[in-house]
Amino acid sequence: METLTHKLANVSNPFADKVNIEKNERIASAVTGSLLIYRAFKKKSFLRGLAGGYMLFRGATGYCPVSQLVGKDLASAVMNR
């Protein structure tokens, strides 16, 4: 029987080929997003929850659409050093 952990391990990231932020920035985004979502539930703030969801998405996938729009690609800049 396959456990949930095994199922999640086999799920691929559809944004894996579009990673444009580095590891430290991903961690900071995930932590910030989690805190914003927590505070959104506590204060019942939709906009704070939306911002937290975006930050959590950014941290989980490593892809930032805003960075792509402005042409910022830190991940490849760091890897090419």
C-alpha positions as CSV (number, residue, x, y, z in Angstrom):
1,M,0.0,0.0,0.0
2,E,1.4,3.4,-1.0
3,T,1.4,6.0,1.7
4,L,0.7,9.7,1.3
5,T,4.4,10.5,1.7
6,H,5.2,8.2,-1.2
7,K,2.5,9.7,-3.3
8,L,3.7,13.3,-2.6
9,A,7.3,12.3,-3.3
10,N,6.2,11.2,-6.8
11,V,4.4,14.4,-7.6
12,S,6.5,16.6,-9.9
13,N,6.8,20.3,-9.7
14,P,5.3,21.8,-12.9
15,F,7.5,24.9,-12.4
16,A,10.7,22.9,-12.0
17,D,12.1,24.2,-15.3
18,K,11.1,27.8,-14.4
19,V,12.9,28.1,-11.1
20,N,14.1,31.7,-10.9
21,I,14.8,32.3,-7.2
22,E,17.6,30.8,-5.0
23,K,17.2,28.5,-2.1
24,N,17.6,31.1,0.7
25,E,15.0,33.3,-0.9
26,R,12.7,30.3,-1.2
27,I,13.0,29.5,2.5
28,A,12.4,33.2,3.5
29,S,9.3,33.3,1.2
30,A,7.9,30.1,2.7
31,V,8.4,31.3,6.2
32,T,7.0,34.7,5.5
33,G,4.0,33.2,3.6
34,S,3.2,30.9,6.5
35,L,3.3,33.8,9.0
36,L,1.1,35.9,6.7
37,I,-1.5,33.1,6.4
38,Y,-1.5,32.5,10.1
39,R,-2.1,36.2,10.8
40,A,-4.7,36.4,8.0
41,F,-6.8,33.7,9.8
42,K,-6.3,35.4,13.1
43,K,-7.3,38.9,11.9
44,K,-9.7,37.7,9.2
45,S,-7.8,39.6,6.5
46,F,-8.4,38.4,2.9
47,L,-5.6,40.5,1.4
48,R,-3.0,39.3,4.0
49,G,-4.1,35.7,3.2
50,L,-3.7,36.3,-0.5
51,A,-0.2,37.8,0.0
52,G,0.7,34.8,2.2
53,G,-0.6,32.4,-0.4
54,Y,1.5,34.0,-3.1
55,M,4.6,33.9,-0.9
56,L,4.0,30.3,0.1
57,F,3.6,29.4,-3.6
58,R,6.8,31.2,-4.4
59,G,8.7,29.4,-1.7
60,A,7.3,26.0,-2.6
61,T,7.9,26.1,-6.3
62,G,10.9,28.4,-6.6
63,Y,9.2,30.3,-9.3
64,C,8.2,34.0,-9.0
65,P,6.1,35.4,-11.9
66,V,6.9,39.0,-10.8
67,S,10.7,38.3,-11.0
68,Q,10.2,36.8,-14.5
69,L,8.2,39.9,-15.6
70,V,11.0,42.2,-14.6
71,G,13.7,39.9,-16.0
72,K,15.3,39.0,-12.7
73,D,16.7,35.5,-12.7
74,L,18.8,35.1,-9.5
75,A,18.9,31.3,-9.6
76,S,20.7,31.0,-12.9
77,A,23.0,34.0,-12.0
78,V,24.1,32.2,-8.9
79,M,24.5,28.8,-10.6
80,N,26.6,30.3,-13.4
81,R,29.3,31.7,-11.1
